[in-house]
């Protein structure tokens, strides 16, 4: 369901968008079919939220909105579509799978850096990432499909084996809390 312009979550999304100088106000929608926030940016800019998102505290919601707006600003959805088209031809190629993993890791690093650069404490942000990782792995296949640590493989079992979701999440968290990490 699309949230109206006067909804408090829309105002928070617009504030996050302005803070990172995205310049556009994303649509904000709530879906029962996902358990992890996601950004969709092909032609339209939409942030999809799980139904219980409003229950998070304000600082956690702000961090999530900044992260998702950063994905929209970087046009990561468009790149993912291009990678998905290439995956149709190179699904068997381990070098392509490594490139795909590397793109996803770098996209997440860039968006995580945007959140930490906005003033969110790395420890608090890493707790949000771990919360949503646990939610995604315990949820249905739609949530795994849309999770930030996942690509677009239609079978969660294959995705987990090929993508190393747990390792990717732990690498993200270690990097976030490392004060020596380059941002």
N, C-alpha and C positions, 0 to 999 in steps of 0.2 A: 504494500500500500504506500502510495506517495504521500509524504507529509506536506501539509500546507505551509505556506511561507511564514506564517506567524507562529509555527510550532517552535518550542525552545531548542530542539535538536537542530533544526534548520538554522537558527541563529548561531548556534555553536559551530556548525559546519562553515557558515559564512565567515565567522570570525577567524577560524583556522585558515580558510582560504586566503583571507586578507593578510593574515600574519605571514604566510609564506610567499605572498605576492603572486598568487595564482591568477588573480584577476577575474575569475569566473565564480559564480555561485553554483555549486553542484546541487543537483536534485538529491534529496535524501529519501530513501525508501526503506521500509521495514518488511522483511520477508520471513515467514515461518519456515522456509525451506533451507535457510542457512543458519550456521551457528558462529560464523566468523565474519567480521566486517570485511567488505571487499569494495574495490573501486572498479568501475566500468567506464571506459572513456572512449568509445568508438562513436564519434559524431555528437554524442550527448555525454555529459559528465554526471555520473551518478555514483553515490555512495550507498551501498546496500548494507543494512544493519540487521543483526538478529533481534528477535522480539524483546529480549531482556537487556538490551544495550543501555537503556535509560537508567537501569539500576546501578550502573557503575558510578563511581564518584566523578565529580566534575573534571578533576585533573586527568583522570584516566580517559574520559571521553575526549578531552582536548587533545591528548596524545594520539589517540586513534584517528581523530579527524585530521590532524596535521599529517600523520603517516599516509592516510588514504588520499588526501589532497595532493601530497607530494607525488604519489603514483600518477594521479591525473595530470599534474603539471609536467611530469617527465614523459607522459604518453606511453607508459609501460603496457597498457592494454593493447595498443596498436602493435607494439613490438611483439607481444605474446601471440597475437594473431598471425603475424608474419612467421614467427618461430613455429607455430602450429602447422602452418602450410608447408614449411620446409620439413617438419617432422613426418609428414605424409610420405615424403620421398626418402628420408634418411632415418627412418625408425630403427633400422638395424645397425646404424653406424655409431660405435661407441664414442668417437670424437665429437659427433654432433650432440650426443647426450651430455657429454662433458661441457660443451659450449652452452647448451641450454641451461644446465645447472649453474654454470658460472654467471650467465646473464641474470638468472633469478637471484643469486647470492648478491651480486653487485647492486641490483635494483633495490633489494631489501636493505643493504648497507646504506645506500644513498638516502632512502626514506627514513631509516632509523637515525642517521646523522642529522636529518632535518628536525626530527622530534627532539633529540638531545640538544641540538643547537638552539631550540626554542625555549630552553630553560627547564625541561622536564628532567628530573633526576634519573640517571641511568638505572639505578637499582629499582626504582618504582616502575619505570618503563619495561624493564626486563620481567617484572612480575606480571605485567599485562600480557606480554608476549607468551610467557609460560601458561598463563590462564587460558588464553585462546588456543594454544597448541593442545592442551589437555581437552578442551572443549571439542576441537576439530577431530581428534583421534577417537573420542568417545561418541561422536555424532554420526549422523547418517552419511551416505556417500556424497550427497550434495554439498555438505559442509566440508568434506575432505577435498572435493573438487574445487571449491572456491577458497580454500585456505591459502594464506599468503606463502606458506612453505611448499605449496603444491603447484604443479604445472597443470596441464590439461589432459593427462592420461585418464581414460575413462574407467579404468579398473583400479580402485584404491590399493589393492594388494601389489599390483605391478608398480604403481606410483611409489609406494613405500620402499620397495626393493630398489628401484632404479634411482630414486631421487635422494634417498638418505635424509628423510625429513627430520628425524630426531637429531642427527649429526648437524644438520643445517641450523636448527633452532639453537642447539647448544653453542655452536660457533657464533651465532648472532649475539646470544646473551653474554658469552665471554668477552666478545669485542666491545659490547656496550659498557660493561663495568670496568674495562681496562682503561685506566687513565692515560696510558701511553698510546692508545690507538689514535691513528690519524683520522681526522674528521674532514 
